Amino acid sequence: MSPLEGKRIVLGVTGGIAAYKAVEICRRLVDSGAHVVPIMTDAAQHFVGTTTLSALASEPVQTELWHNPTTPIPHTKVGQGADLIIVAPATAKCIAAYRMGYSHDLLQNTLLATRAPVIVCPAMHTEMWEHPSVVDNMEVLRRRGVHVVEPESGRLAGGDVGAGRLASPESIVAAAERVLGSGELAGVSMIVSAGGTREPIDSVRVIANRSSGKQGYAVAAEAASRGASVTLVSTVALPAPSGVEVVSVETAAEMQGAIESRAARADVIVMAAAVADFRPASVANHKLKKHDGPPQIVLEPTPDILAGLGATKPTGQVLVGFAAETDDLIANAQSKLERKHLDLIVANDVSAPSVGFAHDTNAVTLLRPDAKPVEIDLAAKRDVARVVIDTIIEIRASRANDTRTGKH
């Protein structure tokens, strides 16, 4: 279950051009099971119509501090009932007012009348974001415990390029998940691999596979939402999950180096990447030409990263593998689980419709040495990731209990 399920989230929208992104933030929050209460300032209504947010949110937009038909004290009711308040975008004016406690509109009054956590998502031109007054205001808010989703660098309104662009809706929702999440993986260091490796044939061509990396990214995002410190070793250029460190690699050897240099310090390693089994024994340093005829490509095995990790894993570390199969799913996965000394393997039949590579959905079977197989029917990859992380937490808790009771 998403940490946002059933939570009452106030979405405050202020008057910046990035207000259009609040529509997507609202949709994502609702899709995650949250009850979204939208508040728009007068300036925000110059950029987004109230009808749009009212249609997507859980209740109609509120704009008025006075003459509110639902209650004579809307800021108190909304602020006290909130589990979380998100301000996106937060303009320089909004940030300054919040810092000073200047309660001039419904949103600022609500911010002052709540004890719920607050996430501020700034958006403004680079010159404004870097102005000493804004820098000082942000420092004060951070010291007070306000969560900040930093703006990104990129193209701004008017064609300018620089820091100050509102963070992506995905990053903002991920921040909400972290704030409202259980924190059950706080202090846990995790490595996740994702994507398919690419082994060069010449300076242009590669041997590759169909892995999109989506399932690995979903696992990394879910782990981070529960408080884990996550390093994602990836071969693909998907948007980085919020709060996750990404290490970019291409080949199996590069992935091996990136993971093994960090493995001893990791509490959990999840090898979701599709690592090539073979690579060309020699690589041409130029583009092979068609008129020279078909090249004779001799293959050699790539390093078995997962087997190496299983053979050397420190006491207490949880090691998770993935098995993408097209036949004999359970038998092949069970063999891999045992041979590579894994604590959990996630097996999927990539020949099945809407399963595995390139899809947004997956259907998997979880196998452990000490438990019956668990089947997960076709579901969004983030939902699959939740079950995988739940199982990892269960394994860690079982080991901790065994330690306390003296079992081995």
Residue pairs with C-beta under 8 A, 6 or more apart in sequence:
1 33
1 386
2 32
2 33
2 177
2 386
3 177
3 180
3 181
3 182
3 225
3 226
4 29
4 32
4 33
4 34
4 173
4 176
4 177
4 180
5 32
5 33
5 34
6 33
6 34
6 35
7 33
7 34
7 35
7 83
7 84
7 180
8 34
8 35
8 37
8 81
8 82
8 83
8 84
9 29
9 34
9 35
9 36
9 37
9 82
9 83
9 84
9 85
9 86
9 176
10 36
10 37
10 38
10 39
10 78
10 79
10 82
10 84
10 85
10 86
10 110
10 114
10 116
11 22
11 25
11 26
11 29
11 36
11 37
11 38
11 39
11 53
11 57
11 86
11 88
12 39
12 40
12 41
12 85
12 86
12 87
12 88
12 90
12 94
12 107
12 110
12 111
13 19
13 22
13 38
13 39
13 40
13 41
13 44
13 48
13 53
13 87
13 88
13 89
14 41
14 43
14 44
14 87
14 89
14 90
14 91
14 93
14 94
14 107
15 41
15 42
15 43
15 44
15 45
15 46
15 47
15 91
15 93
16 47
16 89
16 91
16 123
16 124
16 166
17 47
17 123
17 157
18 88
18 89
18 123
18 165
18 166
19 44
19 47
19 48
19 89
20 47
20 48
21 88
21 89
21 166
21 168
21 169
22 38
22 44
22 48
22 53
22 88
22 89
23 48
23 52
23 53
23 56
24 169
25 86
25 88
25 169
25 172
25 173
26 36
26 38
26 53
26 56
26 57
27 56
28 169
28 170
28 173
29 36
29 86
29 173
29 176
30 36
30 56
30 57
30 58
32 173
32 177
34 58
34 176
35 58
35 59
36 56
36 57
36 58
36 59
37 57
37 58
37 59
37 62
37 78
37 81
37 82
38 53
38 54
38 57
38 59
38 60
38 61
38 62
39 61
39 62
39 63
39 78
39 106
39 107
39 110
40 48
40 50
40 53
40 61
40 62
40 63
40 107
41 63
41 94
41 105
41 106
41 107
42 63
42 105
43 91
45 63
50 60
50 61
50 63
53 61
54 60
54 61
62 68
62 70
62 74
62 78
62 106
63 106
64 74
64 106
65 74
65 75
65 105
65 106
65 109
68 74
70 77
71 77
74 106
74 110
75 103
75 106
75 109
75 110
75 112
75 113
76 113
78 106
78 110
78 113
78 114
79 85
79 109
79 110
79 111
79 112
79 113
79 114
79 116
80 113
80 114
80 115
82 110
82 114
82 116
83 116
83 180
84 116
84 117
84 118
84 119
84 176
84 179
84 180
85 110
85 111
85 114
85 116
85 117
85 118
85 119
86 118
86 119
86 121
86 172
86 176
87 94
87 98
87 107
87 111
87 118
87 119
87 120
87 121
88 119
88 121
88 123
88 149
88 166
88 172
89 121
89 122
89 123
89 166
90 98
90 120
90 121
90 122
90 123
91 122
91 123
91 124
92 122
92 124
92 128
92 131
92 134
94 107
94 108
95 120
95 122
95 134
95 137
95 138
95 141
96 102
96 133
96 134
96 137
97 103
97 104
97 108
98 108
98 111
98 120
98 141
98 146
99 137
99 140
99 141
101 112
102 108
103 109
103 112
111 118
117 145
117 147
117 179
117 180
118 146
118 147
119 146
119 147
119 148
119 149
119 172
119 175
119 176
119 179
120 141
120 146
120 147
120 148
120 149
121 148
121 149
121 151
121 166
121 167
121 172
122 129
122 134
122 138
122 148
122 150
122 151
122 164
122 166
123 151
123 164
123 165
123 166
124 134
124 151
124 164
125 156
125 157
125 158
125 160
125 162
125 164
126 156
126 160
126 162
126 163
126 164
128 134
128 164
129 151
129 163
129 164
130 163
138 148
141 148
142 148
147 175
147 179
149 167
149 171
149 172
149 175
149 242
150 167
151 163
151 164
151 165
151 166
151 167
152 163
152 165
152 166
152 167
152 168
153 161
153 162
153 163
153 164
153 165
154 161
154 165
155 161
155 165
156 162
156 164
156 165
167 242
168 239
170 239
170 241
170 242
171 239
171 242
172 242
174 221
174 224
174 225
174 241
174 242
174 243
175 242
175 243
177 225
178 224
178 225
178 226
178 227
178 242
178 243
181 225
181 226
181 227
182 226
182 227
183 226
183 227
184 226
184 227
184 393
185 223
185 226
185 227
185 228
185 389
185 393
186 226
186 227
186 228
187 227
187 229
188 223
188 227
188 228
188 229
188 267
188 268
188 396
189 228
189 229
189 231
189 265
189 266
189 267
189 268
190 220
190 223
190 228
190 229
190 230
190 231
190 266
190 267
190 268
190 269
190 270
191 230
191 231
191 233
191 259
191 262
191 263
191 266
191 268
191 269
191 270
192 216
192 219
192 220
192 223
192 230
192 231
192 232
192 233
192 269
192 270
192 272
193 216
193 232
193 233
193 234
193 255
193 259
193 270
193 271
193 272
193 273
193 275
193 305
194 211
194 213
194 215
194 216
194 217
194 219
194 220
194 232
194 233
194 234
194 235
194 236
194 238
194 272
194 273
195 211
195 212
195 213
195 216
195 234
195 235
195 236
195 273
195 274
196 208
196 209
196 210
196 211
196 213
196 235
196 236
196 273
196 274
196 275
196 276
197 208
197 209
197 235
197 249
197 250
197 251
197 252
197 254
197 255
197 273
197 274
197 275
197 276
197 302
198 206
198 207
198 208
198 235
198 250
198 251
198 276
199 206
199 207
199 208
199 251
199 252
199 276
199 278
199 279
199 280
199 302
200 206
200 251
200 280
200 283
201 207
201 280
201 283
201 284
201 288
201 295
201 297
202 283
202 284
202 285
202 286
202 287
202 288
203 284
203 285
203 286
203 287
204 287
205 287
205 288
207 276
207 278
207 279
207 280
208 276
209 274
209 276
209 357
210 274
210 350
210 357
210 358
211 236
211 273
211 274
211 324
211 357
212 236
212 238
212 357
212 358
212 359
213 234
213 235
213 236
213 238
213 273
214 238
214 358
214 359
214 360
214 381
215 272
215 322
215 356
215 362
215 381
215 384
215 385
216 232
216 234
216 270
216 272
216 273
217 232
217 234
217 238
217 241
218 381
218 382
218 384
218 385
219 270
219 272
219 385
219 388
219 389
220 230
220 232
220 241
220 244
221 241
221 242
221 244
221 382
221 385
222 382
222 385
222 386
222 388
222 389
223 230
223 268
223 270
223 389
224 230
224 241
224 242
224 243
224 244
226 389
226 393
228 268
230 241
230 243
230 244
230 245
231 244
231 245
231 246
231 247
231 262
231 266
232 240
232 241
232 244
232 245
232 246
232 247
233 247
233 249
233 255
233 258
233 259
233 273
234 246
234 247
234 248
234 249
234 273
235 248
235 249
235 250
235 255
235 273
237 248
240 246
247 258
249 255
249 257
249 258
251 279
251 302
252 275
252 276
252 279
252 302
252 303
252 305
253 302
253 303
255 273
255 275
255 305
256 303
256 305
256 308
259 269
259 271
259 305
259 309
260 305
260 308
260 309
263 269
263 309
263 312
263 313
264 314
266 317
267 316
267 317
267 318
267 396
268 317
268 318
268 319
268 320
268 392
268 396
269 309
269 313
269 317
269 318
269 319
269 320
270 320
270 388
270 392
271 305
271 306
271 309
271 319
271 320
271 321
271 322
272 322
272 346
273 322
274 322
274 324
274 357
275 302
275 305
275 306
276 302
277 301
277 302
278 299
278 300
278 301
278 302
279 299
279 300
279 301
279 302
280 297
280 298
280 299
280 300
281 298
281 299
281 300
282 298
284 295
288 295
304 340
306 319
306 321
306 340
306 342
307 339
307 340
309 319
309 340
310 319
310 340
310 341
310 342
311 341
313 319
313 341
316 399
318 343
318 344
318 392
318 395
318 396
319 340
319 341
319 342
319 343
319 344
320 342
320 343
320 344
320 345
320 346
320 388
320 392
321 336
321 337
321 340
321 342
321 344
321 345
321 346
322 345
322 346
322 347
322 348
323 329
323 332
323 333
323 336
323 345
323 346
323 347
323 348
324 348
324 350
324 356
324 357
325 332
325 333
325 347
325 348
325 349
325 350
326 349
326 350
326 351
327 351
329 347
329 348
329 349
329 365
330 347
330 365
330 367
330 373
332 347
333 345
333 347
333 365
333 367
334 345
334 367
336 342
336 345
337 344
337 345
337 367
337 368
337 369
338 369
342 369
343 368
343 369
343 395
344 366
344 367
344 368
344 388
344 391
344 392
344 395
345 366
345 367
345 368
346 364
346 365
346 366
346 384
346 388
347 364
347 365
347 366
347 367
348 355
348 356
348 362
348 363
348 364
348 365
349 355
349 356
349 363
350 356
350 357
352 363
354 361
354 363
354 378
355 361
355 362
355 363
355 378
356 362
359 381
360 380
360 381
361 378
361 379
361 380
361 381
362 376
362 378
362 379
362 381
362 384
363 375
363 376
363 377
363 378
363 379
364 375
364 376
364 384
365 373
365 374
365 375
365 376
366 373
366 374
366 375
366 376
366 387
366 388
366 391
367 373
368 391
368 395
374 387
374 391
376 383
376 384
376 387
401 407
402 408
